[in-house]
Amino acid sequence: MQIYLDASATTAPRVEVINLMQETLLKGWGNPSSLHSWGERATLILEKARWQVASLINAPSSDAIIFTSGGTEADNLALFGVTTQYDSPQHIIISAVEHSAIALPAQILENQGWQVTRLAVDSRGRVNPQALSMAIQPNTVLVSIIYGQSEVGTIQPIKELATITKNQGILFHTDAVQVAGRLTLDVEELGIDLLSLSAHKFYGIQGAGALYIRPGVKLNSLGGGGGQEKGLRSGTQALGAIASMGLASQLIQEELELETPKIRALRDYLLELLSSFPYLTITGDTIHRLPHHASFIINHPSPLLTGRKLVRELNFAGIGISAGSACNSGKTQPSSTLLAMGYTQNQALKGIRISLDRHTTKEDITWTAMVLRQIINRLISDLNSH
């Protein structure tokens, strides 16, 4: 029995998406920058995908969408695209629970002399909007707060945060990689300036992402080249992956109203099954939470019983989960997210994440909860016997 419960890391591409990518590679392989009919066909494919992605987030224009290789590049383009416009270092604000695609670029900027404020979060991983208001300085030029935290599932009050920055004339960016395809996204209602997406988080192909740029917002390019994507992302577009991102955007938008409640119900069922188990403690916000996401720390003091250990044991049982964010789960240091939420160094090594997708069934959840309990009980029994 194979059960995949790591949808926050990646989702399996839909058959329709794979078929479209193959069709694009076979019939629409022209260069969109070319003027002949092959190029025109490729341009139509490219611009249709741009429109589909724009529709997913209610962007005011498809021209507001810049295609990238994924969420990480979109995040980098947002931060460096803004900050490289300044001749001298200024001030930016991020949260203490950002994905590394924001946290590490912010560290680079700090090394270059920029002031970086990392907003503290509460024990649930939430940013206090009042803290943002107090952190703003006269030279603050950008605020970037993750929408849905990938490791603990907490959703930030993005609209309220964006309103604060808008009133101060400061640009606001959010990494919405975990939110797209799970909750309705409306950049107009949220009032944000920049938003990052990644196709493979909502059943698209790995290697395609996008950055929404509100009309009127100026960014610098991260490199030179042929001037594609409004000069912000030079290089011939990965047409097959982009076309599939467009279709994945359209399909998930059509199904969101039915799919999200179904996945949330399964997630809640999982939490219910594990609620009485003494060796798992839920992390993150139980109310303001991604609908597909459950996360825990292992409630046992032994440093040998870590999240990574539990991931390996479950893998042997045919169940795929993760120890925190997939981009960091291969590392042995404590989770910076859990540390920021007030957990100890030992506890911050004990986090696990279970994330569901459209293929998850009630039987999958029932089986996983049972196996998870059995494995943890066995590991603790082994530790006690030694």
N, C-alpha and C positions, 0 to 999 in steps of 0.2 A: 504494500500500500504506500503510495507516494502522495504526500500532502504538502503543497507549497503555500506557506503563510509568511511571505516576505515581500508583499506587494509594494511596500514603501521603498524597497531597494530597486525593484523593477517589476513590470508586469509582462506577461506573455503577449506578444503582438497578436492582434486579432487576425483571423484568416482573411477577412476582407482587406485588411491593411497589407498583409503579405502579398496577396494577389495583385493589389494595385501597385505595389513596389515593383513586382516582377513585370507587370504590364508597362510601367514607366520605363524600366530599364530596357525592355525589348522594343518599344515603339516610340517612346518620348525622350530618347537619350540625347537630344540635341542640346546645345549650349544656349541658355536663355539670352546671352549677350550677343548672339549671332543674328544677323538681319534676314537670313533666308528662311524658307518655310520650316526647316528643321528647328531653327531657333525660335520661330514664332510658336510652334507647337509646344516647345519647352516653356516658353514664357507664359502661355495660357495655363499650363499645369502649375507653374510656380505661383501665379497670381490667384488662381483658384484656391490653392492651399493657404495663401496669405489671407484671403477673404474668410475661409473656414476658421482659421485660428482667431482672427479678429472677432468673428461672430461668437466664439466660445466665451470671450471675456467682455463682450459688448464694447469693443473698441470703436471710437467714433469714425475711424477710417481704416481700411486695410493697409494704407501707407504707414500706419503707426506700428506695424509689425516688422521687425528685423529678424531674419532667421539666423540661428547660430548652430553650433554643434551640440548644444545641450544647455542645461541649467547653469552649469559652472561658468561656461563662457558668457552666458547672458548676465550673470551676476558680475563677472569681471568687467564686462563692457559697461554696465551701469556705474560701477564705482570708479573705474579708471576713466571712463568716458566723461564723467563730470569733473573729477579732480584734476585731470591733466590740463584743464582749461585755465588753471590758476598759476601765475608766475611764482607765487610763494605759498607755503603750506597754510592751510586753513583748519577748520574743525569739522569733523563728521561724528555722527552718533549711530551706533549699532546696539543690538542687545547682547547680553552675555550668553545667549543660547543660539547664536547664529550657526548655520551650516558652515563648514570649513571654506566653502566657496565664497563666503563673505568675510569670515573671521581672518583668514590668511591674507587676502588682499588688504584688509584693514591694518594688519600687522606690517605689511610692506609699506603702506603709507605712513604708519607711525615711525618706522625706521627712517623714512625720508623727511621727518620733521613735522608731519601732520599731528594735530591733536585728535585723539580718538577717545570718545566717551563710550563705555560699554555699560548700558543700563542694566542694573540689577533686576532680577526677577524674584517672585515669591516662591514659596515651596511647591507651587503647582506649575511653575515655569512661565508665569504671566508677567508682562511688563505693566507697570502702573503709569497711565497717561500723565499723571501729575509729575512723575519723575522725568518724563520727557520734557515737559514744559520748563522744569527747573534746570534741565541740562543744556538748553539752547543758549548759545552765546551769540554776540554780534557777528562773529565770523563763521558761524555754522552754515555750511553750504549743502549738506546732504544728510538725510536720515534713512537708514536701511534697517528694517525690522522684518524678520521672517514671519510669514503668515501662519503656516501650520508647521510646528516643530517636528522634524522627522524622527527624532529619537523618543520623545515622550508624548507626542501627539497634541500638545497644547496649541490652541488657536489664539492668536493675539487680537486685541481690539483694534484692528487695522483702520477702520473708518474713523474712529476717534483719534487715533494717532496721526493719521493723515490730515485731519482737520486742523490739528494743532500746528503742523508744519506749514500748511497752506496759509493759515492766518499770519504766519511769520515770513512768508515768501521764500520758504526753504523747500527744496526738492525732496520728494519722498519716494523711496523704492521699497518693494517687497519681493522676497523670494516666495513665489506661490507654487513652487514645484509640487509640493505634497497636496495642495488644495485643488488644483485643476483636475476636473473629472470626478471630484468627490463632493464638492459644494459649488453652488452657483457663484460665478465670478463676474463682477460688473465694475469695470474700472471707472466708469462714469459715476456710479453711485458711491463708490469708495473714495473717489477724489484723489487717486494716486497718480504719480507722474511716470513711474517706471515699474515694470512687473516682469518677472522671469518665469519661463515655462520650460518643461522638458517632456518630449513626446513619449518616452518609454515608461513614464509613470502612469499614463492612461491608455495603454495598449497600443502605442505606436512603436516605431523602430528606434533602437538606440542609435545615437549620433545626430539627432535633430532636436533643436530647441528654438526658443524665440524670446526676444525682448520686446515688450510693449513700451513705446516711447510716446508720451502724450504730445500731440501736435503743439509745436512751439518750443518744446524742450530741446536744447542743443547738447549734443555729445561729441567728443573727439573720437576718432578712430583709434583702435589699438595697433594698427599696422597699415602699411601701404600696399598697393596692388592695383587691380583693375577697376576698382571703384564700385563693385557690386554692393547691393543692400545699402543704397544711398551713401556709398563710400565708407560706411561704418564697419563693414565686414567683407573686405575684398577676398576674392577667390570664387571660382565657379561653384555655384550652389549644388549641394548634394540632393539632386532633384528627386530621386526615388524615396529617400528618407523624408524629405520635406512634403512630397505628395501624400505619403502615408500619414504624416503628422496632421495634415489637413483633414483627411478622411477620419482619422481617429478622433479629432476634435469634433467633427460633425456628428459622429455616431454617439460619442459619450454625452454630447449636449442633448441629443434626442432621447437618450435613455436615463439621464440623470435623475429625473423625477421619480422613476420606479426603482432604479438600481441603488441609489444611496440609502433609502429607508430599509431595503432588504439587507444590505451589508451592515448597516448600523444595528439592526436587530440581531444579526448573527454575532456581531462584536459584543453586544450586551449579554447575549446568551453565554459567551465565553467568560465574560467577567462574572456572571452569576455562578457558573460552574466552579470557578476558582475562588470565589469570595470567601469561602470558609476554610480554604487551605492555608495553614499558618505560615508556610515557608515562602509565600509570595505576597509582596506588598505592591499595590498599584502605584505607578508614578504618573505625574502629569495631572492635568485638570480633568476631572470626571464629567464636567458639564461642557466647558468650552474645549471640545476635543474633536479631532479628525474622526469621521464616522467609521473608518475602516481600521482604526488603530487601537491596539492595547499594548501597554508596557508595564513592566514590573521590575522590582529588584528582588533578588533571592534573600530571604530573611533568615540568614544563618551566618554566624561570625567567621567561619573558617575561610581563610584567604585562598584555599584550594578550590572552593566552590564558587566559580566565577560565571559570568554570563557566557563567555567563550566556551567554557567547559560544557555548559548546558546546551549550547548550540551544537557542539560536536556530538553529544550523546543523542540528541533528538535527530540529528542527521543520520546516525546509525539506525534509528528507528523509522527512517523514511519521511521525516517531517522537517521542513525547512523554515527556520525562523532566523532572527539575527540578534546580535549583541549590540544594540544601539544602531546608529547610522551605518549603512553599508560602506560608506566612504572611510569610516574610521574603525569598523569592527575587526579589522585584521591587526589592529594595534593593541598593545598591552597596557598602555597608560590608562588611568581612570578617566571616565567620561567627563569632559569639561561641562557638559550640560547638567549632569547630575550634581557635580560640585557646585555649580552656580545656583542650584536649587537648594543647597544646604546639606546635601548628603556627605558622609565622610569619605575619605580616600578609599577605604575598604568597600563601602557600599557602592561607590561609583565604579567599581569593577564588576558589579553583580547585576547590571542591567540587562534585560532582554526585551525584545520587541516582537510582537506578533501582529502582522498586518494582512488584511483580507482583500480579496478581489472578487470580480464577478463570477469566478468559477467556484468559490468556496461554498460548501454545503453544510447543512446542520450536522450531518454525519461526520464531516471533517472536524468540526469543532468538538463534538462529543468525544471522538477518538483522541484528539490532540490533548484535551484537558485530562483525560484518563492517563494517557502515556506520560504527560508532563508530571503529574502527581507521582506516578510510579517511579520515574527516573529520579526525581528529587528525593523521594523517600529512600530509594536504594543508595544514592550517593551519600546521603546523611548517615544512613546505617553503616556504610563502609567506613566513613570517617570516624564514627563513634566506636567501631570495633577495633580501630587502630589507636 
